[in-house]
Amino acid sequence: MNLRAILLTTLALGALAAAPAAVEAQTGSVSGVVTSDAGDPLMGVWVRASDGGSTWGFGQSDFTGMDGAYAIDNLAPGSYEVSARRFGFETMTATVDVVDGVNTVQDFVLSAPTFGTVAGVVTDSATGLPIEDAFVRVTGTSAGGFFGGFFGNFAITDAAGAYSVDDVRTGDRDVSFHKLGYFSQTVVVTVADGVTTTADAALDPLTFGTVTGIVVDGLGVPVDGAFVFTRGGGGGGFLGGWSVTTTDATGAFSLEDVVTGERDIRIFASGFFSETVTATVVEAGTDLGTIVLGALTYGSVSGTVSDSVTGLAIDGAWVRVSHGGWTQTDRMGMYTVTDVLTGTRNVRVFAQNYVHQLTTVDVTDGAATTADFALVPR
């Protein structure tokens, strides 16, 4: 073998030896044992490592076994927030730095939660009289679990306006008060172990105002029969109620009994783009003045659908354009969807034995927009 052949062979062997290291993913791991504050291993604890991304579900996590042990592998190097959760215990969290090729040990000791009671009296702020049947909700109750007491516990006030919510986990808790005909109220209390924390509320009776205005088109012509509505009318409660009316022949409207405060007033009319006006409703009445609705405008979307491998046209593919409708491609793979409402629209394509595709296009008034697709065979 000559010198040139020896050099080439040496270089090739060196490249092969170096190749795996170049492509090998750099990962580390976190493992440990979860025990109770009594020193017993805890089974079924959900341990999750989060790097602050949007990963949901059970990815980058593990459940402890009978020995309380867990292990989370294939973690990219970096800082992670590792949390340990199990129903009936307080959640614990630790910050762990994951290093390439290293297993980092992070143990957890979970303690059983402590509880207190929240109680108080709900009255009318105007009269000072007790409010019966008010709904009181305390968040952060229950003993752990995935939701950590998110849905909370609740009570209904009696004839004296009194309530009591037991088994509230210690710590800062939101206490919200609701009653039809009153503005809702929320206070924050600190609950201590075995202690009754007082949280009273004096609810303000709802006040109402009237919202008026005139709806016209782009030429200033009154729009008759436009729907005008807002949430927050007719009496409070959880949903706040709705106030709905329509414009008359002069384009005028009047929304009655709208709860005071900041409200979104929405206007809809056939053949026009909808409008939303944000207004502060006061008892003396709120006039929105003249509201102009723009007439609907349309364009079209057309294009071709082909096979990404062969380049051949796909006949009979289904094409759907949002705010436009459905159509199918012809033998040349061509399609056209007319009367598409102007704006940013989604275009989806489906064909048998192909992966469907989605794209977004901007449709302008009276113009044809092109959207071509090359579908990948399944």
VOPAGU-2260 file (C-alpha; in pm, 1 decimal, decimal comma):
REM VOPAGU-2260
SITE   aa  ch    i         X         Y         Z
SITE  MET   A    0       0,0       0,0       0,0
SITE  ASN   A    1     149,7     335,0    -101,4
SITE  LEU   A    2     174,4     642,2     125,8
SITE  ARG   A    3    -129,4     814,0     -33,6
SITE  ALA   A    4    -351,8     507,4      30,2
SITE  ILE   A    5    -229,8     482,2     391,5
SITE  LEU   A    6    -312,8     850,0     454,8
SITE  LEU   A    7    -661,1     818,2     302,5
SITE  THR   A    8    -736,0     506,8     507,4
SITE  THR   A    9    -618,2     676,8     829,1
SITE  LEU   A   10    -834,6     982,3     762,0
SITE  ALA   A   11   -1142,3     767,7     687,9
SITE  LEU   A   12   -1101,3     564,7    1006,8
SITE  GLY   A   13   -1056,7     883,6    1208,3
SITE  ALA   A   14   -1376,1    1032,3    1063,0
SITE  LEU   A   15   -1575,2     719,1    1140,5
SITE  ALA   A   16   -1448,2     717,5    1497,2
SITE  ALA   A   17   -1537,3    1082,5    1546,2
SITE  ALA   A   18   -1883,1    1067,7    1381,4
SITE  PRO   A   19   -2082,8     916,7    1672,7
SITE  ALA   A   20   -1953,1    1179,5    1916,3
SITE  ALA   A   21   -2056,6    1457,3    1677,4
SITE  VAL   A   22   -2416,9    1345,8    1653,3
SITE  GLU   A   23   -2464,2    1200,7    2000,6
SITE  ALA   A   24   -2727,1    1397,9    2191,8
SITE  GLN   A   25   -2609,8    1563,8    2511,7
SITE  THR   A   26   -2844,6    1467,3    2793,9
SITE  GLY   A   27   -2849,0    1422,4    3166,8
SITE  SER   A   28   -3096,3    1287,3    3421,2
SITE  VAL   A   29   -3258,7    1357,2    3755,9
SITE  SER   A   30   -3348,5    1088,6    4008,1
SITE  GLY   A   31   -3422,1    1054,9    4375,5
SITE  VAL   A   32   -3650,8     925,4    4646,5
SITE  VAL   A   33   -3972,4    1083,5    4776,9
SITE  THR   A   34   -4064,2    1019,7    5139,7
SITE  SER   A   35   -4320,9    1148,6    5385,2
SITE  ASP   A   36   -4221,4    1368,6    5677,9
SITE  ALA   A   37   -4251,2    1048,4    5885,7
SITE  GLY   A   38   -3970,8     894,8    5676,2
SITE  ASP   A   39   -4187,0     646,1    5482,5
SITE  PRO   A   40   -4135,5     608,7    5103,8
SITE  LEU   A   41   -4427,3     746,2    4902,8
SITE  MET   A   42   -4562,9     556,8    4601,8
SITE  GLY   A   43   -4746,9     724,3    4314,4
SITE  VAL   A   44   -4592,7    1069,7    4349,1
SITE  TRP   A   45   -4586,9    1255,2    4015,7
SITE  VAL   A   46   -4240,3    1409,2    3969,6
SITE  ARG   A   47   -4206,2    1645,0    3674,6
SITE  ALA   A   48   -3908,0    1840,3    3538,7
SITE  SER   A   49   -3990,7    2165,2    3359,8
SITE  ASP   A   50   -3746,0    2395,5    3181,0
SITE  GLY   A   51   -4005,9    2670,6    3151,1
SITE  GLY   A   52   -4128,2    2558,6    2808,0
SITE  SER   A   53   -4482,8    2472,9    2704,4
SITE  THR   A   54   -4455,5    2095,2    2755,1
SITE  TRP   A   55   -4779,9    1952,9    2895,0
SITE  GLY   A   56   -4896,7    1610,6    3001,7
SITE  PHE   A   57   -4661,9    1345,9    3140,2
SITE  GLY   A   58   -4354,4    1424,7    2929,4
SITE  GLN   A   59   -4029,3    1473,2    3124,6
SITE  SER   A   60   -4185,3    1311,8    3430,9
SITE  ASP   A   61   -4209,4     989,4    3628,1
SITE  PHE   A   62   -4419,2     831,0    3902,4
SITE  THR   A   63   -4251,4     692,2    4212,6
SITE  GLY   A   64   -4262,4     318,4    4278,0
SITE  MET   A   65   -4318,2     131,0    4601,3
SITE  ASP   A   66   -3971,3     234,6    4719,5
SITE  GLY   A   67   -4050,2     602,9    4651,2
SITE  ALA   A   68   -3787,4     620,0    4378,3
SITE  TYR   A   69   -3818,9     806,5    4048,7
SITE  ALA   A   70   -3592,2     874,1    3749,6
SITE  ILE   A   71   -3630,7    1123,7    3463,7
SITE  ASP   A   72   -3389,9    1059,1    3174,6
SITE  ASN   A   73   -3297,3    1228,9    2845,8
SITE  LEU   A   74   -3301,4    1585,2    2978,8
SITE  ALA   A   75   -3112,3    1847,4    2782,9
SITE  PRO   A   76   -2853,3    2029,4    2995,6
SITE  GLY   A   77   -2991,0    2335,8    3172,8
SITE  SER   A   78   -3190,6    2454,4    3472,4
SITE  TYR   A   79   -3514,1    2270,9    3558,8
SITE  GLU   A   80   -3792,1    2320,8    3809,3
SITE  VAL   A   81   -3861,4    1974,1    3949,4
SITE  SER   A   82   -4190,7    1933,0    4135,1
SITE  ALA   A   83   -4329,8    1641,7    4336,9
SITE  ARG   A   84   -4709,4    1612,4    4371,6
SITE  ARG   A   85   -4939,9    1363,9    4536,4
SITE  PHE   A   86   -5293,6    1390,4    4666,9
SITE  GLY   A   87   -5297,1    1433,2    5042,7
SITE  PHE   A   88   -4956,4    1604,4    5060,8
SITE  GLU   A   89   -4812,9    1949,2    5006,0
SITE  THR   A   90   -4641,8    1998,0    4668,0
SITE  MET   A   91   -4265,8    2046,9    4684,1
SITE  THR   A   92   -4050,3    2213,9    4418,1
SITE  ALA   A   93   -3673,4    2235,1    4371,0
SITE  THR   A   94   -3445,4    2394,3    4110,6
SITE  VAL   A   95   -3203,1    2144,0    3957,9
SITE  ASP   A   96   -2914,6    2204,4    3715,7
SITE  VAL   A   97   -2890,9    1916,7    3467,5
SITE  VAL   A   98   -2540,1    1842,2    3337,0
SITE  ASP   A   99   -2449,0    1640,4    3027,9
SITE  GLY   A  100   -2380,2    1277,1    3114,4
SITE  VAL   A  101   -2450,3    1328,2    3485,5
SITE  ASN   A  102   -2734,5    1200,6    3702,5
SITE  THR   A  103   -2838,1    1467,9    3952,6
SITE  VAL   A  104   -2995,4    1342,8    4274,1
SITE  GLN   A  105   -3292,7    1537,0    4409,6
SITE  ASP   A  106   -3487,3    1387,7    4699,4
SITE  PHE   A  107   -3816,6    1521,8    4832,0
SITE  VAL   A  108   -3984,4    1508,4    5172,0
SITE  LEU   A  109   -4357,5    1574,5    5143,6
SITE  SER   A  110   -4555,6    1685,8    5443,3
SITE  ALA   A  111   -4925,2    1638,8    5500,6
SITE  PRO   A  112   -5122,1    1963,1    5451,8
SITE  THR   A  113   -5264,6    2159,3    5743,0
SITE  PHE   A  114   -5610,4    2311,2    5750,0
SITE  GLY   A  115   -5806,6    2592,0    5902,9
SITE  THR   A  116   -6154,8    2743,7    5872,6
SITE  VAL   A  117   -6280,2    3058,9    5702,4
SITE  ALA   A  118   -6599,5    3215,6    5839,1
SITE  GLY   A  119   -6774,3    3549,3    5835,8
SITE  VAL   A  120   -7086,3    3752,9    5765,8
SITE  VAL   A  121   -7209,3    3901,7    5437,4
SITE  THR   A  122   -7413,3    4223,5    5451,4
SITE  ASP   A  123   -7567,2    4484,4    5221,8
SITE  SER   A  124   -7331,5    4785,4    5211,4
SITE  ALA   A  125   -7620,8    5028,2    5170,6
SITE  THR   A  126   -7850,0    4904,2    5448,4
SITE  GLY   A  127   -7616,2    4703,5    5669,1
SITE  LEU   A  128   -7867,7    4417,5    5665,1
SITE  PRO   A  129   -7748,4    4055,2    5633,3
SITE  ILE   A  130   -7764,1    3894,3    5290,7
SITE  GLU   A  131   -7911,2    3544,6    5285,5
SITE  ASP   A  132   -7820,7    3282,7    5023,1
SITE  ALA   A  133   -7500,3    3456,7    4912,5
SITE  PHE   A  134   -7252,0    3217,9    4751,4
SITE  VAL   A  135   -6908,4    3214,4    4916,1
SITE  ARG   A  136   -6617,4    3030,6    4751,8
SITE  VAL   A  137   -6272,9    2971,5    4899,8
SITE  THR   A  138   -5998,7    2856,5    4663,1
SITE  GLY   A  139   -5706,9    2639,4    4767,2
SITE  THR   A  140   -5909,6    2389,4    4968,7
SITE  SER   A  141   -5865,7    2012,0    4941,1
SITE  ALA   A  142   -5548,5    1815,1    4999,6
SITE  GLY   A  143   -5327,3    1848,3    4695,4
SITE  GLY   A  144   -5372,1    1649,3    4377,2
SITE  PHE   A  145   -5314,8    1779,2    4025,3
SITE  PHE   A  146   -5550,8    2074,6    4072,7
SITE  GLY   A  147   -5427,2    2163,3    4423,2
SITE  GLY   A  148   -5772,1    2263,9    4537,8
SITE  PHE   A  149   -5825,8    2490,6    4235,3
SITE  PHE   A  150   -6202,7    2443,5    4242,4
SITE  GLY   A  151   -6212,4    2522,2    4612,8
SITE  ASN   A  152   -6492,0    2478,6    4861,0
SITE  PHE   A  153   -6802,5    2686,1    4911,9
SITE  ALA   A  154   -7084,2    2775,5    5147,4
SITE  ILE   A  155   -7419,1    2955,7    5135,2
SITE  THR   A  156   -7499,1    3226,2    5388,4
SITE  ASP   A  157   -7788,0    3171,4    5630,4
SITE  ALA   A  158   -8062,4    3414,7    5733,2
SITE  ALA   A  159   -7812,4    3604,0    5948,1
SITE  GLY   A  160   -7571,3    3635,7    5653,1
SITE  ALA   A  161   -7325,6    3399,9    5823,0
SITE  TYR   A  162   -7118,4    3126,3    5656,4
SITE  SER   A  163   -6837,7    2887,8    5746,5
SITE  VAL   A  164   -6602,5    2694,1    5516,9
SITE  ASP   A  165   -6405,0    2412,9    5681,5
SITE  ASP   A  166   -6099,3    2217,9    5564,8
SITE  VAL   A  167   -5929,0    2513,0    5398,1
SITE  ARG   A  168   -5559,1    2454,7    5339,9
SITE  THR   A  169   -5331,6    2691,0    5525,6
SITE  GLY   A  170   -5175,4    2979,5    5339,0
SITE  ASP   A  171   -5306,2    3275,0    5140,0
SITE  ARG   A  172   -5654,3    3203,7    4999,4
SITE  ASP   A  173   -5899,9    3395,1    4780,6
SITE  VAL   A  174   -6249,6    3428,2    4926,0
SITE  SER   A  175   -6510,1    3542,6    4672,6
SITE  PHE   A  176   -6866,6    3652,1    4742,4
SITE  HIS   A  177   -7152,8    3644,6    4490,5
SITE  LYS   A  178   -7519,7    3730,7    4510,4
SITE  LEU   A  179   -7772,8    3809,3    4239,9
SITE  GLY   A  180   -7837,8    4181,9    4241,8
SITE  TYR   A  181   -7499,3    4271,3    4392,5
SITE  PHE   A  182   -7148,3    4337,9    4267,0
SITE  SER   A  183   -6918,8    4043,8    4341,1
SITE  GLN   A  184   -6628,0    4087,2    4580,1
SITE  THR   A  185   -6302,5    3900,4    4649,3
SITE  VAL   A  186   -6071,5    3927,9    4950,0
SITE  VAL   A  187   -5743,3    3753,0    5034,7
SITE  VAL   A  188   -5698,7    3592,6    5377,0
SITE  THR   A  189   -5415,2    3400,6    5541,5
SITE  VAL   A  190   -5538,8    3072,0    5686,2
SITE  ALA   A  191   -5353,0    2925,1    5984,8
SITE  ASP   A  192   -5350,0    2564,7    6107,7
SITE  GLY   A  193   -5650,6    2485,3    6328,4
SITE  VAL   A  194   -5760,3    2849,6    6340,7
SITE  THR   A  195   -6082,0    3015,4    6222,5
SITE  THR   A  196   -6000,9    3313,1    5999,9
SITE  THR   A  197   -6266,6    3583,1    5967,1
SITE  ALA   A  198   -6357,2    3717,7    5621,9
SITE  ASP   A  199   -6659,3    3950,8    5619,7
SITE  ALA   A  200   -6800,3    4122,9    5313,1
SITE  ALA   A  201   -7028,7    4419,9    5254,1
SITE  LEU   A  202   -7164,3    4384,5    4899,1
SITE  ASP   A  203   -7265,1    4686,2    4694,1
SITE  PRO   A  204   -7608,2    4663,7    4526,9
SITE  LEU   A  205   -7587,7    4668,7    4148,8
SITE  THR   A  206   -7639,2    5002,0    3979,6
SITE  PHE   A  207   -7763,3    5034,8    3623,2
SITE  GLY   A  208   -7739,3    5273,1    3333,3
SITE  THR   A  209   -7870,5    5304,9    2978,4
SITE  VAL   A  210   -7649,1    5281,7    2669,8
SITE  THR   A  211   -7764,5    5461,9    2354,1
SITE  GLY   A  212   -7623,8    5523,8    2007,3
SITE  ILE   A  213   -7689,1    5530,2    1632,5
SITE  VAL   A  214   -7564,1    5271,8    1381,1
SITE  VAL   A  215   -7497,2    5376,7    1020,2
SITE  ASP   A  216   -7317,2    5236,0     715,7
SITE  GLY   A  217   -7012,8    5381,6     545,0
SITE  LEU   A  218   -7230,2    5631,5     356,7
SITE  GLY   A  219   -7401,5    5751,1     672,1
SITE  VAL   A  220   -7727,1    5566,4     596,8
SITE  PRO   A  221   -7899,9    5430,4     912,4
SITE  VAL   A  222   -7878,7    5053,4     957,2
SITE  ASP   A  223   -8217,7    4915,7    1058,1
SITE  GLY   A  224   -8244,5    4588,9    1254,7
SITE  ALA   A  225   -7881,2    4566,4    1368,9
SITE  PHE   A  226   -7835,3    4357,4    1685,1
SITE  VAL   A  227   -7676,9    4538,5    1978,4
SITE  PHE   A  228   -7591,4    4350,6    2296,0
SITE  THR   A  229   -7363,2    4349,3    2596,3
SITE  ARG   A  230   -7283,2    4118,3    2883,3
SITE  GLY   A  231   -7344,4    4269,9    3221,7
SITE  GLY   A  232   -7708,6    4362,4    3205,2
SITE  GLY   A  233   -8016,5    4255,8    3391,6
SITE  GLY   A  234   -7876,1    4167,2    3730,7
SITE  GLY   A  235   -7527,5    4031,2    3808,1
SITE  GLY   A  236   -7464,5    3682,8    3941,3
SITE  PHE   A  237   -7192,2    3464,5    3787,7
SITE  LEU   A  238   -7287,8    3530,0    3425,5
SITE  GLY   A  239   -7376,1    3893,2    3475,9
SITE  GLY   A  240   -7679,8    3871,7    3247,8
SITE  TRP   A  241   -7719,1    4004,4    2894,4
SITE  SER   A  242   -7884,0    4314,0    2751,0
SITE  VAL   A  243   -7998,5    4283,0    2389,4
SITE  THR   A  244   -8181,6    4517,1    2152,8
SITE  THR   A  245   -8203,9    4610,9    1783,7
SITE  THR   A  246   -8175,8    4937,6    1598,0
SITE  ASP   A  247   -8487,6    5110,5    1460,7
SITE  ALA   A  248   -8541,1    5268,0    1117,8
SITE  THR   A  249   -8323,9    5564,0    1216,7
SITE  GLY   A  250   -8040,2    5334,0    1329,5
SITE  ALA   A  251   -8095,7    5429,2    1693,9
SITE  PHE   A  252   -8081,4    5185,3    1985,6
SITE  SER   A  253   -8116,2    5190,9    2361,9
SITE  LEU   A  254   -7982,9    4920,4    2593,8
SITE  GLU   A  255   -8165,7    4930,5    2924,3
SITE  ASP   A  256   -8057,4    4804,6    3267,4
SITE  VAL   A  257   -7688,5    4765,3    3187,2
SITE  VAL   A  258   -7477,1    4713,9    3499,5
SITE  THR   A  259   -7246,7    5010,5    3553,3
SITE  GLY   A  260   -6877,1    4969,2    3483,6
SITE  GLU   A  261   -6665,9    4897,8    3177,6
SITE  ARG   A  262   -6864,6    4703,5    2914,8
SITE  ASP   A  263   -6805,7    4577,2    2560,8
SITE  ILE   A  264   -7096,2    4676,3    2334,9
SITE  ARG   A  265   -7117,2    4452,2    2026,6
SITE  ILE   A  266   -7305,0    4539,3    1708,3
SITE  PHE   A  267   -7396,2    4290,0    1434,1
SITE  ALA   A  268   -7590,3    4344,6    1110,3
SITE  SER   A  269   -7637,0    4126,9     803,0
SITE  GLY   A  270   -7402,6    4232,7     522,9
SITE  PHE   A  271   -7166,2    4424,9     752,9
SITE  PHE   A  272   -6853,3    4359,4     956,3
SITE  SER   A  273   -6928,1    4351,4    1329,1
SITE  GLU   A  274   -6802,5    4623,4    1562,4
SITE  THR   A  275   -6720,0    4624,7    1934,1
SITE  VAL   A  276   -6717,0    4944,7    2136,7
SITE  THR   A  277   -6580,5    4955,7    2492,1
SITE  ALA   A  278   -6763,4    5204,8    2712,0
SITE  THR   A  279   -6786,7    5298,5    3078,6
SITE  VAL   A  280   -7152,5    5271,2    3174,2
SITE  VAL   A  281   -7272,9    5518,3    3437,5
SITE  GLU   A  282   -7608,9    5557,0    3610,0
SITE  ALA   A  283   -7674,6    5886,0    3433,2
SITE  GLY   A  284   -7659,9    5707,8    3095,7
SITE  THR   A  285   -7390,9    5656,8    2832,6
SITE  ASP   A  286   -7420,0    5774,9    2471,1
SITE  LEU   A  287   -7189,8    5601,9    2222,5
SITE  GLY   A  288   -7268,5    5849,3    1947,2
SITE  THR   A  289   -7253,9    5728,5    1585,7
SITE  ILE   A  290   -7115,0    5382,7    1513,8
SITE  VAL   A  291   -7015,5    5310,4    1153,5
SITE  LEU   A  292   -7037,7    4952,8    1019,7
SITE  GLY   A  293   -6824,9    4862,2     721,0
SITE  ALA   A  294   -6993,1    4666,0     441,0
SITE  LEU   A  295   -6865,2    4313,4     386,7
SITE  THR   A  296   -6607,0    4276,2     110,6
SITE  TYR   A  297   -6500,7    3962,7     -71,0
SITE  GLY   A  298   -6218,5    3812,6    -272,2
SITE  SER   A  299   -6131,0    3467,4    -403,0
SITE  VAL   A  300   -5873,7    3196,6    -332,5
SITE  SER   A  301   -5741,8    2965,6    -605,8
SITE  GLY   A  302   -5446,4    2739,2    -668,9
SITE  THR   A  303   -5328,0    2388,6    -749,7
SITE  VAL   A  304   -5288,2    2069,2    -547,5
SITE  SER   A  305   -5017,7    1821,7    -648,2
SITE  ASP   A  306   -4823,8    1517,8    -525,7
SITE  SER   A  307   -4503,4    1632,8    -352,0
SITE  VAL   A  308   -4312,3    1327,6    -479,4
SITE  THR   A  309   -4426,2    1295,3    -840,6
SITE  GLY   A  310   -4541,8    1650,2    -901,4
SITE  LEU   A  311   -4861,3    1515,8   -1061,2
SITE  ALA   A  312   -5193,4    1691,7   -1011,5
SITE  ILE   A  313   -5431,6    1548,5    -751,8
SITE  ASP   A  314   -5787,6    1521,8    -879,6
SITE  GLY   A  315   -6077,9    1541,9    -633,0
SITE  ALA   A  316   -5889,0    1686,6    -334,5
SITE  TRP   A  317   -6111,9    1875,8     -94,9
SITE  VAL   A  318   -6026,0    2237,6     -27,6
SITE  ARG   A  319   -6185,2    2441,0     251,0
SITE  VAL   A  320   -6139,9    2815,6     291,6
SITE  SER   A  321   -6259,1    2969,6     617,6
SITE  HIS   A  322   -6540,4    3221,1     560,5
SITE  GLY   A  323   -6555,5    3095,5     201,6
SITE  GLY   A  324   -6664,9    2733,9     177,4
SITE  TRP   A  325   -6565,0    2401,8      22,1
SITE  THR   A  326   -6467,3    2290,8    -329,0
SITE  GLN   A  327   -6278,1    2008,7    -506,0
SITE  THR   A  328   -5983,8    2012,3    -743,6
SITE  ASP   A  329   -6036,7    1923,4   -1110,3
SITE  ARG   A  330   -5829,4    1684,5   -1322,5
SITE  MET   A  331   -5556,7    1948,3   -1348,4
SITE  GLY   A  332   -5547,0    1974,4    -968,1
SITE  MET   A  333   -5688,6    2326,3    -984,2
SITE  TYR   A  334   -5948,3    2483,1    -754,4
SITE  THR   A  335   -6118,5    2818,6    -694,2
SITE  VAL   A  336   -6326,4    2937,3    -400,8
SITE  THR   A  337   -6515,4    3260,3    -464,9
SITE  ASP   A  338   -6694,3    3497,0    -227,0
SITE  VAL   A  339   -6436,5    3460,4      48,3
SITE  LEU   A  340   -6474,7    3724,7     319,0
SITE  THR   A  341   -6173,3    3957,0     321,1
SITE  GLY   A  342   -5920,6    3916,0     597,6
SITE  THR   A  343   -5674,9    3648,3     710,4
SITE  ARG   A  344   -5819,5    3308,3     617,8
SITE  ASN   A  345   -5722,0    2943,1     673,1
SITE  VAL   A  346   -5701,3    2715,9     368,7
SITE  ARG   A  347   -5711,0    2341,2     436,6
SITE  VAL   A  348   -5660,6    2061,3     183,0
SITE  PHE   A  349   -5763,4    1696,4     225,3
SITE  ALA   A  350   -5702,6    1409,3     -16,0
SITE  GLN   A  351   -5725,6    1033,8      23,0
SITE  ASN   A  352   -5388,8     869,9     101,0
SITE  TYR   A  353   -5222,9    1208,1     162,2
SITE  VAL   A  354   -5133,0    1407,6     471,9
SITE  HIS   A  355   -5365,6    1706,4     490,1
SITE  GLN   A  356   -5217,7    2056,0     482,5
SITE  LEU   A  357   -5306,8    2398,9     619,7
SITE  THR   A  358   -5191,0    2744,2     519,0
SITE  THR   A  359   -5299,2    3101,3     588,3
SITE  VAL   A  360   -5365,2    3366,9     323,7
SITE  ASP   A  361   -5469,9    3732,4     325,9
SITE  VAL   A  362   -5780,7    3786,9     114,3
SITE  THR   A  363   -5832,3    4140,0     -19,8
SITE  ASP   A  364   -6138,6    4304,1    -171,1
SITE  GLY   A  365   -6203,2    4198,0    -531,8
SITE  ALA   A  366   -5864,8    4026,2    -566,9
SITE  ALA   A  367   -5765,3    3664,9    -636,7
SITE  THR   A  368   -5528,1    3511,7    -381,2
SITE  THR   A  369   -5315,3    3209,0    -473,0
SITE  ALA   A  370   -5254,0    2911,8    -243,6
SITE  ASP   A  371   -5077,3    2609,6    -398,3
SITE  PHE   A  372   -5023,5    2278,4    -217,0
SITE  ALA   A  373   -4787,2    1981,8    -259,3
SITE  LEU   A  374   -4930,1    1700,3     -49,4
SITE  VAL   A  375   -4711,6    1434,4     109,9
SITE  PRO   A  376   -4827,2    1073,2      42,9
SITE  ARG   A  377   -4908,5     865,8     351,7
